[in-house]
Amino acid sequence: MSPDTGAAGWDPTRAVQTVAVDAAGGRWFGSGYLVTADLVLTAQHVLHGAGSVMVRFVDAPGRVRETGAAAVFADARADVAVLRLRQSEPPTGSVVFGDPDGRMDCDAVGFPRFKLNNDHRAAGPDRTIGASPKAVRGRYRDSHHAAGVCHPASNRYAGTLELTVPAPGPDPDAGRSPWEGMSGAAVFAGGRLIAVVNEHHPREGRGRLTASRVTAWFELLDPDRLVTLRALIGLPDSADLVRGSGLDAPVRAYLEAVGKAAEQHPHPGIPGHTAPPLAKVYVRQRSIPVSPGGPDASCGDSPPAGDSGPGVPAGPEPAEAVFRKPDRVCVLIAGPGCGKSTLLRTRLGEAALEWLGGAGTVGSTGAAVPVWVSARSLVGEQTQVPDALAAATRGLSRYGRHPELATARFLERPCTGGYWQLLVDGLDELANAAERRAVLEKLGNAVVEDPPLYRCVVATRPLTGNELKVLDRVVGHPVPRYDLQRFTDGDLHTYTEKYFGIRWQQGEAVRRAQQFTGALRGASLAELARTPLMAFMLCQFYLAKPERPLPEGRTALYEAFTELIYENNHSKHVADSHEEAIRRLVEGFQSPRARREVDEAARQVHEQLPELIDHLAHQRHTGHQAEAAATHVAHKAAICRPGKVRPELWDAFLEDLLRHTGLVVHDADGLGFSHQTFREYHAARHATRDRHARRETLHQLFDPGEPSPGWQNQDPSYVGFLLDRLLTPHDDRISEETEARLQDPATTGGEQRLEFLDFLVQQVTLRTNLPVESTTRQLARYTTDSTVTPYRRNNAAEALVVVNVEQGAQVLETLATESAFPDQLRIRAASQLAEVNMERGAQLLESLAENTALPPDARVGAAGVLARTGMERGAQLLEAFAYDMTHLLRYQMQAAEALGRIDPGRGVRLLEALINDPTRDSETHAQAAKTRVAVERAVRVPETRANEPVLNDPTLTFAGRLSAGEALAAQGDVERGARILEALAVDPHLQIDARMEAAQALERVDPVRGAPLTTDIWLEAAGGYV
């Protein structure tokens, strides 16, 4: 698989070095670009009035070839020149000229002075490449790829183009520019030649270059000379230059429709309480990398990637970062209702806004034009990826005049240098594992093809059987996996405040949000509400009737939510709509007998709508296609179509009835449900609808004769709904039998026993109403089993706390004091204990922090957790660690920074004491100063983001925010400008080049804040300290 160099039309091998020889025999070095087989574009000033010019091509490592050239065009005002080679090169592709209308990634290859090196190969006549008018044998200038960002909003007075690029190292010759010789290099953005490098202003820093803009040539050249230049190099008329993103009209029309579609909330609200626009209530989530070597589910033995120990998660990052990754394919994993589809929808809307608002360019969006596609639409040997993408755009017809794109459009890039980003949703909704593997294989083969057209993000629930390894095999390396994290307590409160803010003023919304989250804790729903779907449903439930008690458990919430939809359907006049549908159907017949038969059948359907919805859900859940699903369901329910009613009329009537209930939607696959968990809930109702169905379902879940019973191969969310209904007492003793069967797998040996532990933990997390006594007994047994891995034992203990607080607390205490248990899991157990028994949990955390047998980082971690609980002793221990010179310096700084993030004032005072302590060495002073800056920044940046209008104005692009920060600082409000630039420099949603640009701007305004950030970002780009 060849690398994706991005821009078609930019070929770095066509970059050349120019050597101009003046009348005195002096040599002057520059750069250029081969625009045709015999013409080189360069800057006029590199010629130095030379009588002859040599052009050097680098054909291969160690091989340089020279050919003579003569200037056929040169203009000092525009600083552009064209050289004709004495000997033509092989035919070359044409160059596309353009102009950016926003900040864009750019590339230029030239031969600057700082690339002057000694040639350790045998030096020959063709290597006499010097750095001054006098040639030095055995030295050469190598090529340099300056990959940076162009800023058309800068240098507006001069009319030139500003480029920010990685700065070369310090130059020992302070009187010269390290960029000498780069002039004449062609600048490409999005595959289009947009400028020629012509100057470096040292006062602007080593990371900025100036270029002569193609559009400026039309203003600076005399008309006759402009005609000459256009004829030589194929420069089009100014009006025909490719500007901006380079998106054509059909793709822009598609993005306009996508932007409108993404504004809609993905879940239907209760009638009369319409769900607000998604952007009004959306709360950003985080993700953590998951080890590709482990199971596809993020539970069990495999901790997240990058762990320092089992169960210790790697640092979370904004979930949106997954869309900016350079990988051709990656996977986003999350449980039911955890926000996968909402995240994909948000990505669509934000990308559309960036592209259409002028900020969306090949650089700022990573060149990605996203397309949401259902995994179901990729099923089948006859369906190719472009077909599915084209079908997805046809589903947007209600949001635009012509949003659909033809299949052929997906066989080429969306724009020069861009690619299609496939957002594949619902992989786990495919009931057949073979179908899932086939879809993954199809996607893998699509992304590895050259030239690369696609990148792909696959969203799925955790899968069993390591199905995702299909992608690893096809792509040829482990595909990155990311675990989408649920809401934190703070996220949930923010979401609730936003949601209630739709109805009430801010003060009242805050009060009700606090009251509501307290009620969630009282009803044991707080943990469940940390999934975005459940938070949405609970908020809707509360808004409908704030005085109504909250339901207990997940199934109870779905039942209450469904009943509320039925109760509120009167506001939609659903009954009238159904009567109207029946009337229209009956009026199509003349004879009284036919009318009577049709009316009776239609009303029978109407009376059984809830059962029909459940049956439809079961059909969809078991993998049946949606075509004529309503007819199939009605037939199975013994509601036959009257013979006199044509099939298409009956189908339309049934779909009308179902759709008006508010529980069924019409999607790309026909009749369906707004979310998979709604489908699972209704499917479970159908599977447990009567005594016979309950017994059959129980047998399927726990058939002892099956090597892989249903609880193993069904989705845990669906099984949770089934168990809630099977465990509800009836007169058939099935609830007792279910409870007994739930204990059977725990007595078996081998891998199935461990899988059952994971299953139990999942069901507890879902708040399935498992029997307390037997579940307590089983989880407790797992926590003491030495054959079970520590990670699983800890999971069992945390689940046990949910089922039986007292016994769970005892087990957590045992794990926290077990010396053989991994250090980080001991801290985690003590931390979990503190949530249910603060006094004892705090005692254990203090004991761990003071335990000299533990490594320093574990002790600092325990002290930090203790301090975050609000215990003064934790802060005291962190202070002691920071002052203790027997510890390595990095542990002292970890303790100081941890304290600073909990109590900034105290942390800063501690660091200042270290900085001013004359008994400490210079390294300690320097590290303490750097840590103090980081602590102060950690406090300052959130305040800036919350209160600074420039950062919260959705109409402003990154370039606009950057310019605003620089302008405020230049006008005297240095502190405010520096805060804006600082917030941009540490914004994880921005690409690294944008953050670097902000950091460099901050360094010019406030070197104390900016210089460390610039260094840190450079190290991040380089992969860390080397």
MIZADREN-95106 format. One record per residue (C-alpha): z negated, x negated, y. Coordinates in steps of 0.02 Angstrom, whole numbers, plus 32768, in hexadecimal, padded with zeros to 4 digits. Layout:
BEGIN
ZXY
...
! end
This chain:
BEGIN
800080008000
80367FB180A3
7FC37FBA813A
7FDF804081BB
80167FE08255
801F808282B4
80A980838334
815B808E82FD
81C48030837C
81467FA68397
816C7F0B8330
80F97E768350
81767DFF82FE
81EB7E1E8392
816F7DCD840B
81AD7D238447
81707C9084AD
81D67C5C8544
81DD7BA78584
822C7B958631
825F7AE68668
82607ACE8725
82C87A54878A
824379CC877B
824079DC86BD
819B7A3886BA
817F7ABC8636
81367B698659
80FF7BDB85CC
810A7C9685BE
81277D238542
81AE7DA48525
81F07E2A84B0
82977E388458
82D97EE18493
83887ECF8449
83D97E5283D4
83FE7DDB8465
838D7E1284F6
82D77DE48518
826D7E468595
81EE7DDE85F5
819B7DC986A0
81FF7D7D872E
81797D038767
81747CA686BF
82237C6286E6
81E57BF88779
82987BEB87B9
82C77B8C871B
83767B5386FC
83627B6E8640
82ED7BCE85CE
82C07BB48518
82877C4684AC
82197C228416
820E7C92837C
81847C8182FC
81E07CA2825A
81517C7F81E2
80AD7C1E81DC
80D47B6D8214
818A7B96823E
81C27BA282F4
82767BB48329
82BE7B9883D8
835B7BDB8429
839E7BCB84D9
83A77C5E8551
83E07C858601
839B7D02867D
84127D948696
83997DFC86FC
83007DCE8764
82A37E2B87ED
820A7DE38842
81CE7E87888E
81C67EE287E7
819D7E3F878D
82157E6286FF
829F7DF786B4
831B7DFC8624
83567D6285C4
83F67D5C855E
83EC7CEF84C2
84787C7284A1
84747CA683EC
84557D5A83BC
83CF7D8E8341
83ED7E0B82B3
83FE7EC082EB
835A7F0D8326
831D7FBE833C
8325800983E9
828E8009845B
824680AD849C
820780A0854E
817B810F858B
80E8812885FE
8035815C85D9
7FEA81EF8636
7F3C81C985F7
7ED4814185A8
7F298100850A
7F158076848B
7F937FEC84AB
7FD37F4C845B
80227EAE849D
804D7E0B8445
805F7D6C84AB
80377CB384AF
7FA47C958525
7F567BEC854D
7EB37C0E84F1
7F197C0F844F
7F457B578468
7F187AFE83C7
7F327A588370
7FB87A5C82EA
7F747A0F824B
801D7A1981F8
809A798D8211
80D5799D82C4
818E799D82DE
820179B28372
81F87A6E8363
813B7A6A837F
81337A17842A
80E47AB08479
80717A7F8505
7FF57AD28579
80367A85861A
80D97A458663
80C279AB85F7
80DC79CB853E
8056798F84C6
809779648418
803979B48386
7FF17A4783E5
802C7AFB83EB
80067BA58434
7FF17C2B83B1
80147CE283CA
7F897D588400
7F867E1383DD
7F2C7E618471
7EF97F0D8432
7EA87F6E84BF
7EB08008852C
7F20802E85C0
7EDC808B8657
7F6280DD86C2
7EDC81228739
7EAD8071876D
7F0E800487EA
7F58809D883F
7F70803E88E3
7FC87FAB8891
802D801C881F
800B7FAB878B
7FC07FD186E2
7F117F9586B4
7EF17F5D8601
7E447F3F85B8
7E4B7EC98525
7DD07E5E84C2
7DA07DCD8532
7DBC7D1C84F6
7D297CA584EC
7CED7C3B857E
7D727BC585C0
7D3E7B0F85D9
7DC27B028663
7D757B7786E3
7E047B5E875B
7E877BAC86E9
7E9D7C548696
7E927C5B85D9
7F1E7CDD85E0
7FA17C648627
803E7C7D85BF
801B7D358598
80897D6E8628
81287DC185ED
80D97E0E8551
81157EBF8535
808C7F448532
80A27FD084B4
8040807384A7
806780F68425
8101809583F1
814A809684A0
816480018514
8103803085B1
80EB7F8C8612
80FB7ECF8617
80627E61862F
806F7E0286D3
7FC47DCE8715
7F0E7DA886F1
7E907DB9877E
7DFA7D4C874F
7D847DAC87C1
7DA07E478755
7D5F7DED86BC
7DB17D9B8626
7DCC7E4385D1
7E457E8F864F
7F007E728665
7F7D7EBB86DE
802C7EF386AB
80CA7F278704
80E27FDE86D8
818C801C869D
818380B28712
8164803E87A6
820E7FEC878A
8263808C87C2
8209807F886A
820E7FC38883
82C27F9A8853
83567FB588C5
83C8803D8881
84517FC4884E
83D87F4F87F7
83877FE3879E
84328015875A
844A7F62871A
83A17F5D86C5
83BA80088674
84637FD38631
841E7F3185EA
83867F6F858B
83AC80288571
8329806485ED
833A812185FF
832F8185869D
827F819886E0
827C825086B2
82A7822685FD
821881AC85E1
81A581E48555
8101820A85AA
805182318573
802A825384BE
80DD82628486
80BE83098430
815583798428
81528430845C
8139847A83AD
80A1840C838A
805884378433
807284F08410
801984D8836A
7F87848183C1
7F7A850C8443
7F66858B83B7
7EEB851D8359
7E81850C83F5
7E7585C98407
7E5085E3834E
7DC685618350
7D6B85BF83DA
7D43864B8361
7C9E86468304
7CC6862D824B
7C4D86B48210
7C59876C823F
7BC587B2829C
7B698853827B
7BCD88E482C7
7B9288FE8378
7B52884A837F
7BF287E48381
7BDC872C8359
7BEA86C283F8
7C7486418411
7C5385AD83A1
7C48852F8430
7BBB85938482
7B44857B83F0
7B8684E48393
7B07845B8370
7B4A83B38338
7B118375828F
7B0382C88243
7B44827881A5
7B1381E3813B
7B81817E80C5
7B6B81A0800B
7B85811C7F86
7C3181357F35
7BEA80EC7E95
7B6F81797E7D
7B87822E7E4D
7BEA82A07EBF
7B4E83067EE3
7AD582BC7F5F
7A4282DB7EEC
7A1182827E4D
7A0981C77E35
7A82818E7EBB
7A35816B7F66
7AA381688001
7B0A80CB801E
7AB88041807F
7A08806A8045
79817FEA8048
793780417FB3
794880DF7F4B
7943817A7FB2
794381218059
79D8816580BA
7A4D80F7811E
7A4D811781D8
7A9C81BD8205
7B2F81C7827C
7B81825A82D4
7BDF82BF8253
7C7982BF82C4
7C88820382AA
7CD6822481FF
7D75825F8257
7D8681B882B3
7D76814B8219
7E0B80DB81EE
7E09810E8136
7EA0816D80FA
7E3181E6809A
7D76820B8097
7D0782958055
7C8482FD80AF
7C0183438038
7B8283CB8060
7B2B845B800B
7B4D85148024
7B4C854D80D8
7B2A849E811B
7BB384A2819E
7C4D8451814D
7CC984D68185
7C7A84E38231
7C8984288248
7D41842C8218
7D5F84BD828E
7D088460831B
7D7483C782F9
7E1184328309
7DDA847A83B0
7DA383D583FC
7E40837983C4
7EAF8402840B
7E5183FA84B0
7E64833D84B7
7F1F833E8493
7F4A83CE8506
7ED3839A8590
7F2482F085A5
7E9382918557
7EDD82A484AB
7F4A820D8491
7F7281978406
7EDC8131843B
7E5381AC8466
7E6A821D83D0
7E8F81968353
7F4281D98351
7F07826D82E8
7F54831A82F3
7EE383808280
7F1B840E820F
7E9E847B81B1
7ED884A48103
7E8585028075
7E7784A37FD2
7EB385427F7B
7F5A85367FD5
7F75848A7F85
7F6584CB7ED3
7FFE84C87E64
808284487E34
8105849E7EA0
809E84937F40
80AD83F07F9D
803C83B9802C
80BE83DB80B6
80D6848C8070
801B84B0807A
8010846B812A
80A184D58166
8052856F8116
7FAF85498171
8006854B821A
805785F381F2
7FA7863A81E3
7F8F861D829E
800F869E82D7
7F8C870B832D
7F59867B839E
8001864683E5
80B6867383FD
80FE85ED838A
807285898337
80CA85728291
811384C98263
819D84B381E3
817D84558141
81F683CD817B
818883AB8213
8100836C819E
817782ED8153
8170828881F4
80E88253826E
80A882D182ED
80D082518374
80F8819A837E
8063813B833B
800A81DA8304
7FE28229825D
7FB082D18216
7EF882E081EF
7EE08358815E
7E3B83B78166
7E2E83F880B3
7DAD848180A0
7D6B84DE8009
7D8F84627F7E
7CF3849F7F24
7D3185537F2F
7DB3852B7EAA
7D5E856A7E0D
7DC084F87D98
7D91843F7D92
7E4184137D59
7E8684677DF6
7E0D84077E64
7E3F83627E15
7EF8838C7E29
7EE083B37EE2
7E8183107EFC
7F0A82AF7EA4
7F8E83047F0F
7F3182D87FAE
7F1382257F76
7FCB820A7F52
7FFA82567FFA
7F8D81E18060
7FBF81408008
8079815A8021
80D580EA809B
80FE81038125
80528151813C
805A82028180
7FB28249814F
7EFA82288155
7E85829F8100
7DD182DE810A
7D9F83468073
7D0983BA8088
7CB083F57FEC
7C0C84247FA0
7BC583A47F27
7C30839E7E8A
7BFF83747DDA
7C4F82FD7D5F
7C7F827B7DE2
7D1C82DC7E0C
7D33827B7EAD
7D5981DE7E4B
7E0982247E3A
7E2081F47EF1
7DD981457ED2
7E57812A7E47
7EEE81677EA9
7EC3810E7F4B
7E93806F7EF1
7DE480597F39
7D4480BF7F4B
7D62814A7FC8
7CD7815A804B
7C6281EE8033
7BF4823780BC
7B6282AE80A5
7B5C83308130
7AA683438162
7A5283E9817F
7A0484178226
796783BC8258
78D88426829B
791283F88349
79C5842B8321
798A84D382E1
792684F3837E
79BB84C083EB
7A2F85328387
79B785C48398
79A385AA8453
7A6085A4846A
7A7886408401
79F186A4845A
7A3386658500
7ACC86D284E3
7A5F876C84FE
79C887348563
79A686C685F9
7974861485D2
78B9862A85E3
78B786C48574
792D867284F8
78B985DB84EA
7821864B84D0
787786B2844B
78BB861783F5
780C85D183E5
77CD867883A5
785E8684832B
784A85D482E2
779085F982CA
77BE8697826B
7835863181FE
77A785BE81CD
7738865481AA
77BB869F8136
77DD85F680E1
788F85FC8124
788885648198
78D284ED8116
7957856A80E5
79858585819C
79B284CD81AE
7A5D84F78166
7AD0853581F2
7B0B85D18194
7A5A860B8172
7A2985E78226
7ABB8653825E
7A8C86E381EC
79D486DC821C
79FF86DB82D6
7A73876F82BE
79EC87C9825A
796D87AB82E4
79E287E08370
7A0A88848319
795288B7830E
78D888368353
7841889B8319
787A889F8262
781D882881EA
7885879981A7
78BA87A680F0
786E8731806F
78E786C18013
79A186A58015
79DA873A7FAD
796887AC8011
79B9876D80B1
7A69878F806F
7A34883D8037
79E6886280E0
7A7D881C813D
7AF6888680D6
7A8D892380F1
7A8988FE81AA
7B4788F481AD
7B51899E8159
7ACD89E581D0
7B2B89A88268
7BD889DA822F
7BC58A7B8292
7BE08A158330
7C8B89E882ED
7CAC8A9F82BE
7CCD8A62820D
7CAD8B0E81C2
7D2F8B578238
7DA98ACC820A
7D918AEF8151
7DA98BA9816A
7E468B8681CD
7E888B178140
7E678B9F80BF
7EB98C238130
7F568BB98148
7F658B9C808E
7F4E8C568062
7FC48C9680EA
80528C3B8098
80588CC38011
808D8D78801F
804F8DD47F83
7F978E0B7F85
7F7C8DC87ED6
7FBD8D1A7F03
7F568D1A7FA1
7EBA8D487F3E
7ED68CBF7EBC
7EF68C3A7F3F
7E618C727FA8
7DEB8C6C7F11
7E268BBE7EDD
7E1B8B7E7F8F
7D698BBF7FA6
7D358B787EFF
7D6E8ACD7F3D
7D128AE87FE0
7C6F8B127F87
7C7B8A757F1C
7CA689FA7FA6
7C09898E7F8D
7C2E897C7ED4
7CE589587EF9
7CB388CF7F73
7C4288817EF0
7CCD888A7E70
7D4A883D7EE8
7CD187AE7F08
7CBE87907E4E
7D7A878E7E38
7D8D870C7EC1
7CFA86A67E82
7D42869B7DD2
7DE7865B7E14
7E5586F67E14
7EDA86F97E99
7EC887747F27
7F7287C77F19
7F5588807EFC
7E9E88567EE1
7E6488FC7F25
7ED3895C7EAC
7E9888F27E1A
7DE3890E7E4B
7DF989C97E5E
7E5089D37DB5
7DC389737D5F
7D4689E97DB0
7D9E8A7D7D5D
7DE78ABA7E02
7E9D8AD47DD7
7F278AE47E54
7F698B977E54
80168B987E08
80668BE27EA1
80298B577F14
809D8AC37F1E
80478A1C7EF2
806689CE7F9C
80178A647FF5
7F7F8A5F7F83
7F6B89A37F9D
7F7389B7805A
7EF48A468053
7E7989E27FEB
7E898948805A
7E6C89B580F3
7DCA89F880AC
7D8A894E8077
7DB688F48116
7D6089738187
7CB889588131
7C9F88B4818F
7C78885B80EB
7D2A883080B9
7DAA87CD811B
7E6287AC8104
7E8186F280F0
7F16868980BB
7EF686B88005
7EE787738024
7E4487D48025
7DAD87628025
7D07873A8076
7CDC86DD8115
7C73865D80B9
7C6286268005
7BAA86557FFE
7BD1870A802F
7C4D870E7FA0
7BCC86C27F29
7B4887427F5B
7BBB87D67F3B
7C0087877E9C
7B4E87737E5B
7B2D882B7E80
7BC388587E15
7B8F87E27D89
7AE388367D82
7B1688E97DAA
7ACC893A7D0E
7A6A89117C70
7B0288DA7C0C
7B43886A7C98
7A97881C7CB2
7A8487F37BFA
7B3287A97BF2
7B12873F7C8D
7A6C87017C48
7AC386CD7BA7
7B4B86707C07
7ACB86117C6E
7A5985DC7BE0
7ABE85E57B3F
7A6485687ACD
7B0085557A64
7B6885137AF4
7B6B84567B15
7B80847C7BD0
7B2985217BFB
7B5085847C97
7AC285417D02
7B1484967CF2
7BC984C17D18
7BB3854D7D98
7B96852B7E4F
7AD885227E70
7AE8859A7F04
7B3986217E98
7ABC86037E0C
7A2F86197E8B
7A6E86C77EB7
7A7D86F17DFD
79CC86B47DD7
798287187E67
79CE87B67E20
79A8878D7D69
78F287687D93
78DE880F7DEE
787F88807D75
78DD89127D26
78B8897A7C8E
791C89077C1B
78A588707C10
793287FD7C4A
78C487B37CD2
784887787C4E
78D487317BE3
791C86D77C7B
787486877CA0
7865864E7BEC
791686067BEC
78F085A57C8B
787185407C29
78E185177B95
794E848C7BE1
78B4842D7C1D
788084127B67
792583C37B36
794383097B40
79C782977B88
7A3682B17C1E
7A2E836F7C19
797383677C3D
799182FD7CD8
7A1C83707D10
79A684037CFD
792A83AB7D70
79B3839A7DF3
79DD84527DD7
792984887DF2
791D84217E92
79BF846F7ED2
797F851F7EAE
78DB84FD7F07
793C84BA7F9C
79A585597F9D
790385BD7F99
793086157EF9
789C86817EC3
7870861D7E28
77D186487DC7
774685E67E1A
76DB85BB7D84
7761857A7D0E
77C285227D99
772384CC7DD3
770084927D22
77AF844C7D08
77BC83F17DAE
770E83A67D99
774083647CED
77D8830F7D36
777382BA7DBF
7707825F7D3F
779282327CC6
77AE81757CCB
785A818A7C7B
789781E77D16
78D4817B7DA7
7864816D7E41
78E681C47EAC
78E5825D7E39
7828825C7E2A
781A82607EE7
789782F07EF1
783083507E70
779183337ED5
77E183717F76
7820840D7F1C
777484287ED0
772784317F7E
779984C57FA4
776885217F05
76AF84F47EFF
766B84A07F9B
75C4846B7F53
7607841C7EB4
769C83D17F0E
762A837E7F8C
75C583327EFE
766382EA7EAE
76A182A37F54
75FA824D7F6A
760982027EBC
76B881BF7EDE
768681787F87
75F981157F35
765B80DC7E9B
767780227EB4
770B801D7E3D
776680A47EA1
77EA80607F1C
779F803A7FC6
781380A9802B
77F6813C7FB6
773B81247FC4
774E81338081
77BC81CC806C
773D821E7FF8
76B081FE8074
771C82418101
774282E1809F
768982F38078
766082E88131
76CA8384814E
765783EC80E1
75B5838980EF
75B68324818E
750E82D28175
752F828F80C7
75E4826180EB
75AF81FF8185
752A81A38121
75AC816E80A0
762881368125
75A080CE8178
7573808280CF
7629805480AE
763C8008815C
75A17F9C8140
75D07F69808E
75F77EAF8099
76447EB47FEB
76D67F188032
77687EC2808B
775F7EC4814A
77EF7F3C8162
779C7FBE80F2
76F87FAC8150
774F7FC081F7
77A9805881B2
770580A9817A
76B480868222
774A80D1827B
774381718212
7688817D8234
76A5816882EF
772B81F082ED
76AB826A82A7
764B82538349
75C081E78301
758181628379
755D80EE82E7
761880E082C5
763980A28376
75AA80278368
75F17FDF82C7
769D7FCC8315
76507F6D83A6
75F37EFC832E
76937ED782CE
76F07EAD836E
766B7E3183A4
76507DE382F7
76A77D3982F9
76927D26823C
77217DA18228
77D77D75823F
78197D9982ED
788C7E2582B1
77F77E86826A
77987E70830C
782C7EB7836C
78407F4682EF
778C7F78830E
779F7F6B83CB
783F7FD183CC
77F380558358
7761806783CF
77D6806F8464
783980FE841A
7799816183FD
773D8133849D
77BA80DE8513
773B80AD8598
76C8805C851C
7757800684C3
779E7FBF8564
76F37F7E8599
76DE7F2984F1
778A7ED784FE
77697E9D85AF
76C97E4C8572
772C7DEF84EE
77B07DBB856D
772A7D7485E2
76BE7D26855A
76C57C698579
768E7C4584C7
772E7C918481
77D07C32846D
78727C5484C8
78BF7CB18434
782E7D2D8436
78427D4584F2
78FD7D6484DE
78EA7DDD844C
785E7E3B84A4
78C97E4D8540
795B7E8D84D9
78EB7F08847D
78A27F478520
79517F6C855F
79757FCC84BE
78D3803184CD
78F1805D8582
79A3808E8558
796980FD84C8
790181608544
797A815D85D5
7A1E818D857F
79E78238853A
79A6826685E6
7A4B82328634
7AB0829585B5
7A46833085CF
7A46832D868D
7AE682D786C7
7B71835586F4
7BF882CF86E1
7BCD82BC8628
7BC483788608
7C6383B0865F
7CDC83DE85D1
7D7283CD8645
7D538312865E
7DA2829285EB
7D5381EC85BF
7DBB81988646
7D7D821886C4
7CC781FB8696
7CDF813F869A
7D3081478745
7CA681B88786
7C21813D874E
7C7B80AA879D
7C9A810C883E
7BE48141884F
7BAB808C883A
7C2D804E88B8
7BF680D28937
7B4180988931
7AF4810888AB
7AE780768833
7A5F80C087C4
7ABA816287A3
7B60810A8785
7B0D808D870F
7ABA811A86AD
7B6281708693
7BB680CF865B
7B2480A785E8
7B2A81528597
7BE5813D8578
7BCB808E8530
7B5280CD84AA
7BA981748488
7BC8817583CA
7C5181F783DD
7CBF817B843A
7D2C80F783EB
7CEF804583F7
7D7380108475
7D3D809A84EC
7C86806A84D8
7CB37FB584FB
7D107FE88598
7C77804785D5
7C047FB685AA
7C717F3B860A
7C727FB0869F
7BB57FBD8693
7BA87EFF868B
7C047EF38732
7B8E7F72877E
7AEB7F3E872A
7AF77E9B86C6
7A467EAE8681
7A717F51862A
7B287F30860A
7B2D7E7F85C3
7AC37EA48527
7B277F408504
7BCC7EE28512
7B8C7E5F8498
7B4D7EE2841E
7BF17F40841F
7C537EA08402
7BE37E78836E
7BFB7F29832C
7CB77F168338
7CAC7E6F82DD
7C447EBA8252
7B9B7E758288
7B4E7DCC82A6
7BAB7D39825B
! end
